[in-house]
Amino acid sequence: MRDPYEVLGVSRGADKETIKKAYRSLARQWHPDLHPPEKQAEASEKFKEVTAAFDALENPQKPPMGGRPFGSPMDDIFSSFFGGEARQVVVNGEHIVIECHITMEDVLNGGSRQLKFFRNKVCSHCNGVGGTEGTCVHCNGSGSRVIHGDHMTVKSTCQGCNGTGKSVTEKCKHCDGGFVSGEEESVTFEIPKGVETGMRFAYRGMGHPSSNSMGMPGNIFVAVTVDPHDKFVSLGDGNILHKVVVSYTQLVLGAEIDVPTLEGSVSFKLPEFTHPGQKFKLKDLGLPRFSNRTGGIYTRGDQLIEIQLEVPAKLDDRYRKVIEDLAQIESEQRGTNGRS
């Protein structure tokens, strides 16, 4: 292992507060979640090295056993029951949720959207503290509270100051809790093919900043909604439905009809003696099924067409005469069938 002082970039005479400050800064710099995928492996190694160096200097009698960037539940338990040092509570930044409305054509072809949002900035007047700091009145600046019982002494982090030993005595006039609203920003959302309503996509580390020096910024979450289409209804799993209105003669005699799809009209041969409400399948003319696998491997759903009977709103004399003759023939056939 390299010299821990060298890793943290501090002198050998540095006090604990300087070492902690250096560690926090480097831990945030090399946290894997704040780096693109191709850089995460390198960042992870740096992160582990920084954490191991901090452990070595914080606990010089303890051999390094791997990283613990922000402590662990077991550390907190042992601290509480055996009087260990109270830890400062980590406060991460808040997330930003952006609603993104897309069309069914976007689901088919993909695309991109420029999404605008506002992200808070740390107040320059109070450096994110939220006001003038003073000694916490709940713990008298110790950062912890001690409860003496009959058989044990429990030491826990002070809830009034989150373990810092300080609290705001006078509220900053220039911000709201340490933050001010930033300027409008934007992010490019690449729409994956096959995306469905309710899916959320994360941009890590691009949310609101943390009010705590050890905390991480929040994330941006893009929540997708596929808007209704005027011709097609989504049935899920890539399948869609279109309703086709035809005449009585087309139902009985069959016909060649044009059917709209998301990629233009196709010709469909309607078989004779089709019933209203009957459905037919146009294979692989639905939507892509979402795939998060590298390489963009997709399968497609089907388009169903539901046949509906067109009933005329009015009839001219010739049309009425034909319908009346047809009704007479149907009546005679029912009578003949009834006598046989």
N, C-alpha and C positions, 0 to 999 in steps of 0.2 A: 504494500500500500504506500502511495506517495505521502510525503510530509503533509499532515492535515492542515497545518498553518498555510502551507503553500497552496493547497487545494482551495481553501476558503479565501486566500488573498489577504491574510491579516498577519501582523507581526507577532512574535513569540510572547511579547508582553501584553498582548491585547486582553482586555477584561471580558467577562462573560457577556455583557450587553453588546459589545462590539462583535463578538463571535456570533451571537444569535442574529444580530442585524445582517451580518455578511451571509450567514446561512439562509436566512429568509429570502434575501435578494437573489441568491444563486438558485435556490429551490424553485422559485417562481420562474426564473429565466430558463431553467432546464426541465420544467415539468413536461412530460411527454405529450399531454393533452393539448398543449399550446403550440405544438409543432405539426407540420404536415406529415402525412404517413411515411414519406420517404426519409424523413429526418427523425422519426420517433425512436428508432433503435439507437442512434447516436445519443439523442437527448436522454433516453432512459439510462444509458451507461454513465453519462455525466451526472444525472440526478442521483444515482446510487452512490457514486464516488463522493459527491458533496455531502450526502446524508451520512455516509460512513465516517467522513472526516469530522462532521459535527458530533457524531456519537463518540468518537475517540477523544475529542477535546472536552465534551460535556461529562463523560464518564471515563476518565483516564485509567481507572483500575479495571474497567470492563473491556474485554476483547471485543472487537467489532463483530456483530452478528447479523449484519444486513441493515437495510434502510428502514427508517420509520419517519417519514416526512412530517407527519402531524400527530404522532403518538398513536397508540392503539387502545382498544377497550380494556385490555388486561393492564396496561400501564395505569389507566385511570382508576381501575379497581384497587390495585395495590397502593396507589397514592392515597386514595380515600381512607383505606383501613389502617395503613401503617405510617401515615404522617408524611408522605412524600410531597414534593413540590407541587403546588396547584398549577394546572396548565391553563394558558390563555385559550379561550374558546375561539375556534376558527369561524369567521363569518364570511361566507362566499357572497359574491355579487348576485343580484337578482337576474332572473332570466327575462328575455324579451320574446314575446310570441307575436308572430306576424301572420295574418290571415292571407292566403294566396288563392284566388279564384281562377280556375282554368277551364278550358272548354274540352269537350269530348275529342275534338280534333287534336288538342295538345296531348291528350292521353295516347292517341294513336301515333302521333309523329314526334312527340317530345317538343322541346323548345326552351325558351328562357324568359325570365321576368326580372325586371329591375324593381326590387322591393325597397321602399323607403321606411325609415324608422328613426327614432330619436334615442340616443344613448346618453345617460347621465355622465357628467364629468366631476372629478374631485374638485371641491371648492379650493381655490388658491389662497383664500384669506385664512382658512383654518386647517388647510391640508387634510381635509376629510374627517377631522375630529368632530365637527359639528358645533364647536364653540371653544370657549376658554376652559382648559382642563385644570382640575385640582385634585387633591387627595380624596379617594373614595371614602365616603362617610360610613359605609357599611362594613368595610374591612380595615379601615385606617391605613390604606395604602399597601397592605400585604398581598392583596390579590386572592386571598383565600379566607375561608371561615372554618373555625375549629369548634367541633361539638364534643364535649367530654361526657362519656357515658359511664356506666358502672364498671364495664369490663373492657372498654376500648375507647380510643380517641379517634374520631373521624374528621379528616381534613378534606374539604372540597373547594372547588372553584367558587369564588364570590360571584353571585348572580347579578349583583349591582353593577359590576364593572367588567364582567367576563374575564376576570383574572388579570386585568391590566394594573390594578391598584389606583386607577385614575377614573374620574367621572367628570362630565361637563357641568361646570358651575354657572356659566353664562352662555346662552345660546347665540350662535353666530347669526348676524343680521343679513348675511349675504347668501345664505343657502338654506336648504331643508335637510337637516341631519347630515351635513357634510357633502352634499351633492348639489350641483346646479345642472339645469337642462342644457344639453349640448346642441350643436347644430344638426340639421337634418342630414342623415347619412343614407347610404343605399348599399344593398348587397345583391349580387347576381345569383338568382336561383335557377339552376339547370333542371328543367322538368324531366324526370325519368319517364320513359315509356311505360304505360300500364299502371301509373300511379292511381290510387283510389282515394275517395273522400275519407278523411280521418287520419291519413298518414301524416307523420311529422318528421321533419328532417332538421338535424342539428348542425349549427355552426359554432363549434366549441371555442370558448374564450372571447366571443365577440359581444357578450351581453354587458350589463351594467358592471362597473368596477366594484371591487370590494371596499368596504369601509375599514377592513382589518388588514394589517400589513402581511399577515400570514395567509389570508384568504385569496381565493382565485376569482377572476371575473366570471360572471354568469355566461350562459349560452344564448344564442339566438335559435329559436325553434320556428320553423316555417310549417304552418298547419294548412294542409291542402283541402280545398273543396272543389269538386267537379260540378260545374253549373248544369242545370237541366238543359236538355237539347230539344229543339222544336220537332224533331222527327224520330228520335231514338230514345229508348228507355234502357238504362243499365240494369242488367239482371244479376250482376256480380260474376266474378271469376272470368271476366273478359267477354261474357255473353251480352248481347243487346237485342232489343225487340223493336220492330217497326210494324205498324198496322197498315194494311193495304185494303182500300175500299174498292169493291168491284160490283158489277151489276148482276142481276139474277140470271141473265142469259150466260154471262161468263162463268158463273158458278155451275150451271147445268151443262153447258156445252164445252167448257174449257176455253182457254185463251192464252195468247202470248202477251204478257204484261211487263212493263218496265218497273223495276223496284229500285228505289234509291238506297245507296250504301254510303259509308263514310268516305269511299274512294270513287264516287260516281255511280251512275245508274247501271244496272245489269238487267239482262232479259231473263224472264222466268216463265216457264211453261206451266200454267195452272191446269191441273188435270180436270177432266169433266166430272160432274157429280161431286164437286167440293162443297162442304158444309160450312156455313158461317161459324167463325170461331176456330176453325181448323188451322193448325200451325205447320209451317214448313221450315226446314233448316238450310241456310246458306253457309256451308262449312268454311271456317277460317276467315270469315269476313267480319268478325267481331273486333274487340279491342285486344291489345297485347296484355298478357298476364305479367305482372310486375316481377322482375328478377333483379336481385341485388348482387348477383354473381359477376365477377370480373369478366369482361368480354361482351356484355350485353346480350346474353342468350335468352330469347323470348319465344313463347308459344302464343298462339292467338285463339281467342274464343270464337264462337259462331254468332251469326246473325239469324234470329228467328223472325219470320213474317207471319202475322196473324191476319187471316182473311175475314173481312167484315162486309156485310151486305149493304149496298147503297140503296136507300129508299128515296124515290123522287119526291120533291116537295110539292110539285103540281104536275098535272098531265094535260096535254093538248087533246083534241078530239080523236086524232088518229091513234095516239098512244093509249088513250082510254079504251077505244074500241078493241085494240089488240089484247089489252089486259082483261077486258070483259069476256072476249072469246076464249082466252086461256082459262079464265075462271070457270066458264061453262064446260070446257073439256075436262078440267080437273073434277068438277062435280059429277059429270057423267061417268068418269073412270071410278070415282069412289062408289057410285051407285052400282056399277057393273061388278066391282070387286065385292060389294056387299051382298049381291044376289048369288054370286058364284059359290 
